Amino acid sequence: MRIITTLILIGILIISCDSKKRTILSKSKFLTDSIYSDNLGEFRKYNVYLPKGFNSEKKYPILYATDGGSSLTEKKNLFDSLIDNNTIKPIIFVASFANSKIADSTSTTTGDGKKVYLSYRNFEYVDRKPKRPEDSLLVDRFQNHKMYFIDELIPEIENKYNQDINKTDRYFYGVSNGAGFGLSLLNANPDLFGTYICFSVFGGDIQSNTWAKNIKYPNLYLRYGSDEFFGLKEDAEFLESKYAESNSFIETREYEGGHSNKFWKEEFAEVLPRIFKKE
């Protein structure tokens, strides 16, 4: 009798432990969390969207983004609608916050000579290569943020939500300077993400980077506006030629409009169903 009782208790304990490990959501969640970054020497917030029915024992595509905590990444209603209507498969969305504090040591000026106070975001997303002694806090900002994104944020998310995935199920989304950061990752770390969604790219050293013919680059969905700086179109045409040389997939499109989230929202909603089409 004692043996039977002991076995029953062990069984209950095992079931209890298993239920604690497994997480299943009855409705979607849009959370804000944070991680301490050794590379940046500070805490960094991030948003996480978990779909309705999220089960920590299942694997999901993860879409990583820049500019967390902004209107650029407030996507819960869109994701809910697309998933609930079976337009896309359930996905996890992660948007890392940038440091919006002013980097006082910048010396960028406008045409009339007025000083432009750039935020740390501008140095985290774009490798501006500052060299002046007074820019000491900014010299390594781009590389340190890049290491945070690759070596700290991604492992944190995939460990926390029990997602053992590879580049095929990792996606990147960014706009403007955030898209520039994405193009830098795409070029230097082609095995990190399988697909990039980049709109109105500013930065990224697109035409000065080395593009190898023998490297299969990640899929790239590139968008830019008809009313934007003409250099964006030139960058798109340059990327088309380099992608053709390496036989990689790229889709570029010029939308009617300028550098605004109004247009990026529309393009994002159009691209998602084709990338995350439910099978």
N, C-alpha and C positions, 0 to 999 in steps of 0.2 A: 504493500500500500504506500509506504514511504517513497519507494522508487517511482511509482506512478505519479504521486504528488509532486516529486522533484522534477520529473520530466515535464509535467504540465506547467510548472512555474518557469522552467527554462524556456519552454515554447512561448509563453506569454512575454517573457523578457526579450526574446528574439524579435517577436512581432512588434513590440513597443519600440525597440531600437530602430527597426527598419522604418517604422512610421515616422520617426523623428528625422531620419535621413532623407526620406522622400518628401518632396514638396509638390502639391498639386493646387493650382489656383482656380477658384470658381469664377473669377472675373479678372480682367487685365489690370495691371498696375503700372504706374509711372512714378518711379522713385528717384530720390536724390540721395546719393551716398558720397563718401570721400575716401581717399587713400593718401597715406603719407608717402611722398616721393623722395627717396634718397638722392635721386639725380637732380631734382629741382630744389631740394632742401625746404620743402613746404608741403602743406596739405593741398590736395587738388580734388575738387568736386567732380562728380559725373552723374548724369541721368541714366536710368535704366528703364526700358519698357519691357515688361514681361507679358506675353499674350494670355488671353483667357484659356484655361486648360493647361497652362504651363506645367510640365511634369519634369522634375529634376532628373528623372531616370531616362528621359528622351533627349535626343540631340536636335538642336535647332540651328538654322543659319543665324549668324550674328552680324549685324550691320553697325560698324563703328563710325562715329562722326566727330567732327570738331564743333566748337561753338555751343557747348552744352549750356543750358540755363537761359537760352535766348529764343526769340521767335523763330529763328532758323531751325531749331530742333524740337519745337513743341509739336510733336507728331502723333500724340496718343489717339486723337479722334480719327485721324486718317488711317492709322494702322488698324484700329478697332473696326472701322467700316470695311476696309479691304479684306480683313481676315474673316469677319462675321458673314460677309457676302461670298465667301469662298473665292475671292478674286486673287488672293495670294495665300501662300502657306503661312502658318504661324512663324514669326521670327522674333529674335531678341534685338533690341536697339539700344546702343550705348553711345552717349554723347558726352565727351570730355569737356569740362569748362576750360576756358583760357584765363590767363591772369590779365584782368582788365585795368590794373593800376597803371598810371602814367609812368613811363620810363623817362625821367626828367633829363637825362643826359643826352637825349637825341638832339640833332641839329638840323633836321629836315626843315626846309622852308618852301613856301609857295612862291609863285611868280612875283608877287608884290613884296617879297622879303619877310613876310610874317612867319614866325616859328610855328612848326607843327609838332604838337606833343603826342608822339606815338605811344601806344600802350605796350606792355610786355608781350601782348598777343602778337603784335606785328613782328617781334623778334623770335617768338616761339614758332610761328608758322612759316616765316620766310627767313632764309639764311642771308641776312644783310651784311654779314662779315664785318662787324664794327671792329676797329683797330685802335681808336684813340685811348689814351690812358684813362680818361674820364668815363669810358664805356666799359670798364672792367667787369661790371655786373652783367653785361650783355654779350660779351665776346663768345661765351659758350652756351648762350641761352638756347639757340636752335638745336644744337646737338644734345644738350641735356633734356630738352623737351622731347626730342625724338626718342632718346633712350627710355624716358618715362613712359611714352606711349607704347613702345615695343616690349620693353623688359618688365614693366610694372603694371600698367593698366590692363593689357590683354591677358597676362597670366592671372591677375587678380579676378577678372570677370569670369574667365573660363574655369578657374578652380572653384570660385564661390558658387557658381551655378552648375557645376558638374558637367561642363561641356568639353569633351575630349574631341576637338575637331581639327581639321587641317585648313590650308589656304583656300580650298575649294568652297568651304562653307563660311569663309570670312570675307566681309565686304566693307568698303570704305565709302563714306559720303562727306563731301565738303564743298563749300562755296567760297568764292573770292580768295582771300589769303588762306583760308582753311583748305580750299581745293589746291592751292599752291603747295601746301604741306603734303597733301595727298600725292601730287605728282612727284615730289621729292622722294617720298617713300616708294612709290611705284618704280622709279628709276633705280634707286640704290638698293632696295629690298624687294625684288620681284617675287620672292617666294613667301611673302607675308600675307597678302590678300589675293584672292582670286579675281575679284572684280572691283573696279573703282567707278564711282559716280561723282563727277567733278564739273561744277558749273561756274562759269565766269572766272576762270583761273587767273589769279594775280600772284606772281612768284613762281617758285618751283624750278627756276633755272632751266626751263624746257629746252631752249636752243643751245645752251652752253654745256649741257650734260652730254656724256657719252652714251650712245644708244647702240648696243651690240646686235649684229644681224643674227647671231646664233643663240640669242636668248628669247624665249617665248614669254612676252610680257603679259601681265594680267589684262583681262578684258577691261575696256575703258569706254564709258559713256560720257561724252564731253558735250557741254552746251555753252553757248555764249550769245549775247544779245546784239541785235542789229544796231542799237544805239550806244554800244559800248566802245571803248578804245579799240582802234583797228588792229592793234597788236594781238588781241585775243584770237582774231580770225587767222592771222599769220601763224600763231602758235598751233592752232588747230590743224592747219594745212601741213605744218612741219611734222606734227605727230602722226598725221595720216601717212606721210611718206616713210617715216621711220617704222611704223607698225607694218606697213606693206613689205618693207625689207626683211622683217623678222617673221612675217606670216602670222602676226598676232591680230586679235580682234579689236577694232575700234569703231565706234559709232559717233559721229559728230553732227551737230545740228545748230543752225542759227535760228533763234526765236525772235519774234517781233517785240522789241522792248529794250530796257536798259539794265543797269546793275541794281536789281531790287529783288527782295524776297517775294514780292507779288508774282514775279515770273518764275522764280526758282521753285515755288510751291507747285505751280502748274506742271513744270517739267518733271519734278520729283514724282508727282502723282501719276504721270504718264509712263515713266520708266519702271516704277516698282512692279506693276503687274506682269511685265515681260521678263523681269529678272527673277522674281519670286513666284512665278506662275505655279498654281497648285496642280499637282499631277493627278 
